[in-house]
C-alpha cells in the first residue's frame, strides 16, 4: 500500500511512528513523484547523489526544512532544459554546504567577477531562488573549481553515487 510512496524522488508529507529501534511509515501524501527523473539514467544518478549528499548532513530529530526545500528545488531544476546538470550539481553542493554553515563567504580562489557573483548569489539567496541563472562554460568551470575546493575543506568523505555519476558522464 505504501510502496509507491517509498520510492526514490517521491516528495510529499509522510507520517511516521516510532518503534523500538526505528521509525516506520504510517501514511504518505505524495505531491510529486518526479517520474521524469526516475526514467532518465543520468538524472537519476544526479538525484541519487543529491540524496546521498543531503544524507551526509541530515541528523535525526533536527529541523531539516531548508535541506528538504533545497532537494525539492534541485529535483525541479534537473527537469529544466535551460539548466545544465553540472550547474545544478554545483549550485546544490554549495547551497547545501551553506545551509549547514560549512562554506567560505567568498570563493576560495581568484576567479572572474561573474564566478564570484554566482558564488555570492547562491550563498545568500533563499533556497527557492538559487536556480534562476545560467553560466557560460568558462564561468561554470571557475565556479565548479571553487565549489570543489570548498567540499575538500569541509567534507571528509567521498560519495559512492558521485563516483557512479562521474563514470556515467565520462562514458556518455
C-alpha positions as CSV (number, residue, x, y, z in Angstrom):
1,X,0.0,0.0,0.0
2,X,2.8,2.4,0.8
3,X,5.3,1.1,-1.8
4,X,4.9,3.9,-4.3
5,X,5.4,6.5,-1.5
6,X,8.7,4.9,-0.5
7,X,10.4,5.1,-3.9
8,X,13.2,7.5,-4.6
9,X,12.4,11.1,-5.6
10,X,8.8,10.9,-4.1
11,X,8.2,14.2,-2.4
12,X,5.3,14.7,0.0
13,X,4.1,14.6,3.5
14,X,4.9,11.5,5.5
15,X,3.6,10.3,8.8
16,X,5.9,8.1,10.9
17,X,5.6,6.3,14.1
18,X,8.4,5.5,16.5
19,X,9.3,1.9,17.1
20,X,11.8,0.4,19.5
21,X,14.8,0.8,17.1
22,X,13.5,2.7,14.1
23,X,10.7,4.8,12.7
24,X,8.0,3.1,10.5
25,X,6.0,4.7,7.7
26,X,2.3,5.1,8.7
27,X,0.9,7.1,5.8
28,X,2.0,9.4,3.0
29,X,0.5,12.1,0.8
30,X,2.8,12.5,-2.3
31,X,2.7,15.8,-4.2
32,X,5.4,14.9,-6.8
33,X,6.9,11.6,-7.8
34,X,9.4,13.1,-10.2
35,X,8.8,10.3,-12.7
36,X,10.8,12.1,-15.4
37,X,14.0,11.8,-13.2
38,X,13.4,8.1,-12.5
39,X,13.1,7.5,-16.2
40,X,16.4,9.2,-17.1
41,X,19.5,7.3,-16.1
42,X,21.7,10.4,-15.9
43,X,19.1,12.5,-14.0
44,X,18.5,9.5,-11.6
45,X,22.3,9.4,-10.9
46,X,22.3,13.1,-10.2
47,X,19.3,12.7,-8.0
48,X,20.8,9.8,-6.1
49,X,24.0,11.9,-5.5
50,X,21.9,14.8,-4.2
51,X,20.1,12.4,-1.8
52,X,23.4,11.0,-0.6
53,X,24.9,14.4,-0.1
54,X,21.8,15.6,1.9
55,X,22.0,12.4,4.0
56,X,25.6,13.3,4.9
57,X,24.3,16.5,6.6
58,X,21.0,15.2,7.9
59,X,20.6,14.5,11.6
60,X,17.7,12.7,13.3
61,X,15.4,15.0,15.3
62,X,16.8,18.2,13.7
63,X,14.8,20.5,11.7
64,X,15.9,19.9,8.1
65,X,13.3,22.0,6.4
66,X,15.9,24.0,4.4
67,X,17.6,20.9,3.1
68,X,14.3,19.4,2.1
69,X,13.4,22.6,0.3
70,X,16.8,22.6,-1.4
71,X,16.3,19.0,-2.5
72,X,12.9,19.7,-3.9
73,X,14.1,22.8,-5.8
74,X,17.1,20.8,-7.1
75,X,15.0,18.0,-8.4
76,X,12.8,20.5,-10.2
77,X,15.9,22.2,-11.6
78,X,17.1,18.8,-13.1
79,X,13.9,18.9,-15.2
80,X,14.6,22.3,-16.7
81,X,16.3,22.0,-20.1
82,X,17.7,25.6,-19.7
83,X,19.9,24.5,-16.8
84,X,22.8,22.2,-17.3
85,X,23.1,19.2,-14.9
86,X,26.7,20.2,-13.9
87,X,25.4,23.7,-12.9
88,X,22.6,22.2,-10.9
89,X,25.1,19.9,-9.2
90,X,27.5,22.7,-8.2
91,X,24.7,25.0,-7.0
92,X,23.2,22.2,-4.9
93,X,26.6,21.4,-3.4
94,X,27.4,25.0,-2.4
95,X,23.9,25.8,-1.2
96,X,23.8,22.5,0.9
97,X,27.1,23.4,2.5
98,X,25.9,27.0,3.1
99,X,22.7,25.8,4.7
100,X,24.8,23.8,7.1
101,X,27.3,26.6,7.8
102,X,30.2,25.0,6.0
103,X,31.3,27.4,3.4
104,X,33.6,30.3,2.8
105,X,31.7,33.6,2.2
106,X,33.9,34.3,-0.8
107,X,35.2,31.9,-3.4
108,X,38.3,30.1,-2.2
109,X,40.3,31.1,-5.3
110,X,40.8,34.1,-7.5
111,X,38.0,33.9,-10.1
112,X,36.2,36.2,-12.5
113,X,33.7,38.7,-11.3
114,X,30.9,36.5,-12.8
115,X,32.0,33.4,-10.9
116,X,32.4,35.4,-7.7
117,X,28.9,36.9,-8.2
118,X,27.4,33.4,-8.8
119,X,29.1,32.2,-5.6
120,X,27.6,35.1,-3.6
121,X,24.2,34.7,-5.2
122,X,24.0,31.0,-4.2
123,X,25.2,31.5,-0.7
124,X,22.9,34.5,0.1
125,X,19.8,33.7,-1.9
126,X,16.8,31.9,-0.5
127,X,16.6,28.2,-1.5
128,X,13.6,28.9,-3.7
129,X,15.7,31.3,-5.9
130,X,19.0,29.6,-6.4
131,X,18.2,28.0,-9.8
132,X,17.4,31.2,-11.6
133,X,20.6,31.8,-13.6
134,X,23.0,30.0,-16.0
135,X,26.7,30.4,-16.6
136,X,29.0,30.3,-19.6
137,X,31.2,27.2,-19.8
138,X,34.3,29.2,-18.6
139,X,32.5,30.7,-15.6
140,X,31.0,27.3,-14.7
141,X,34.5,25.8,-14.7
142,X,35.7,28.5,-12.3
143,X,32.6,28.2,-10.1
144,X,33.0,24.4,-10.1
145,X,36.6,24.6,-9.1
146,X,35.7,26.8,-6.1
147,X,32.9,24.5,-5.0
148,X,35.2,21.5,-5.2
149,X,37.8,23.4,-3.1
150,X,35.1,24.2,-0.5
151,X,34.0,20.5,-0.5
152,X,37.6,19.3,0.0
153,X,37.9,21.7,3.0
154,X,34.6,20.8,4.8
155,X,33.5,17.3,3.7
156,X,35.5,14.4,5.0
157,X,34.3,11.6,2.8
158,X,33.6,10.6,-0.8
159,X,30.2,9.7,-2.2
160,X,29.6,6.4,-4.0
161,X,26.8,7.8,-6.1
162,X,29.1,10.6,-7.3
163,X,31.7,8.0,-8.5
164,X,28.9,6.3,-10.5
165,X,27.7,9.6,-11.8
166,X,31.1,10.7,-12.9
167,X,31.8,7.4,-14.6
168,X,28.4,7.6,-16.4
169,X,29.1,11.2,-17.6
170,X,32.7,10.3,-18.7
171,X,31.5,7.4,-20.9
172,X,28.5,9.2,-22.3
